[in-house]
Amino acid sequence: MPEMFIDGRFTAGIGAARIPIIDPATEEVIGDVPRGGAADVDAAVAAAASAFTAWRRTPANERATLLHEVARKIDEHMAELAILLTQEEGKPLPENEEELEWTKNSFHYYAELGRHEIGRVIPPGDPAQFNFVLKEPYGVVGCITPWNYPLLLLAWKVAPALAAGNTVVIKPSEYTPLATLKLAEIAFDHLPPGVVNVVTGYGLEAGEPLVRHSHVPVIAFTGSVATGQRIASIAAPMMKKLHFELGGKDPMVIGPDMDIVTGVRALAYSALLNAGQVCTSTERVYVPAGMYGTFAEELAGFISTLRLGNGLDAGVDIGPMLRDPFRRKVQAHIDDAVARGAKVLVGGRKSARFERGFFYEPTVLIDVDHTMQIMREETFGPAIPLMPYRDFDEAIRLCNDSVFGLGATLMSHDARLVKRFFEEVKAGTIWINDPLTDNYAGPFGGMKLTGGGRELGQEGLDEFREVKHVHWDIEGGVKAYWYPY
Ligand code: NAD
């Protein structure tokens, strides 16, 4: 039975209650985990705080070796972890293998970056003085993760946090804690006890005590805007460092020069990956008015060929959504759009082919506009709304007409349009012709309501280090500018 991981030991925790974990493709219970609470969080934070003193003093080279070992063990258990991720989250096996490649390599990347530097030396004001900037770990980092990429989004927090010398308490999503506990069992077991801890449970019962805990100075959170706002309201008066990766409503603009086949294939991938449950899913699309009709028809045709099914089965392109309430939200957005004049070209309903599982048909909508929920709010499902634009000024204005600012894609080979797009669109990542492709060295994160946190790259390490300036007068004599004047 999977248990919580506290101070290097597996434990059922203080209470006896458990949370059932459901496979979204079959609706069957595939396991259960402890329903942790404040007392479990206290134990995990105490373990992490006591491990911190030694971990921060562990030479960076030794920490690097230990983090490379995490990566090696992930690689060794890749097949088992990929199946578990597919069972608890639903996306097709190849997508989970990809998630694990990213998870593994994030540990390799930060193992190396963590031993590169811990600050910089700056010019002193006087030759007898020495000035430098230290980048130090904070202490215990609370890592609160969502369900859509349970291990990838864990790695983007835990790898840099550990590389910087912090210890961590992880609170995985209540929907997808199994792969995280498996990771603790197979990949974190060689770390000193208390360096990594995992407390399972619901957001209010286990997440919030972590946010409120006075010995947790940093909360690294990926999840919805509503939860982020609640966490901020609790943590801000305590002056905690908040690292937020929240929701999105990413646009894609099809350039007037783009060939339709490439545009359609890029869009289908970026809108339907993980059944549209990616924070950077393309959620609204702007197409030149002159090619609008043809593009929509080609897209609807291509999408109809994609295979929906259990992510464990070979040849499946799109898995189920996570749960029925998320599926109902997609339906509500589509119904709202249709009530305001939009047309469904394909899909628009939950799949009738499956007796069980939270499947939703990939959907293409035309005649949408920005009065509709589907163009303004995060849908987080397999729906693709297409809107025509007259000129590029209008396309850019529509992209920026959003409270979110996570990613944005332009499909075009016209250098003038590309330059305008990356200069004028307000988003943390701009993709040109290759949506949703990340880079270990490239910071990932959002602007506006998406929150300003950055993961990956040097920026992703600096999120877990605080800055100290040291001013050292080496001679140390009495100064002319001291009292008396
Ligand atoms: P969620 O906000 O419901 O939950 C995220 C985590 O927060 C879970 O572990 C949950 O238990 C916990 N939580 C809930 N209430 C809490 C509270 N009061 N205090 C502390 N913790 C609490 O989000 P979700 O449904 O798991 O994930 C989907 C959302 O995540 C989408 O909005 C998506 O856009 C966003 N997301 C963003 C990124 C990004 O990088 N910007 C990446 C992936 C997902």
Residues whose N, C-alpha, C, O or C-beta is under 5 A from the ligand:
A	BS01	NAD	I144 T145 P146 W147 K171 P172 S173 E174 G201 Y202 G203 L204 G207 E208 T222 G223 S224 V225 T227 R230 E245 L246 G247 G248 C279
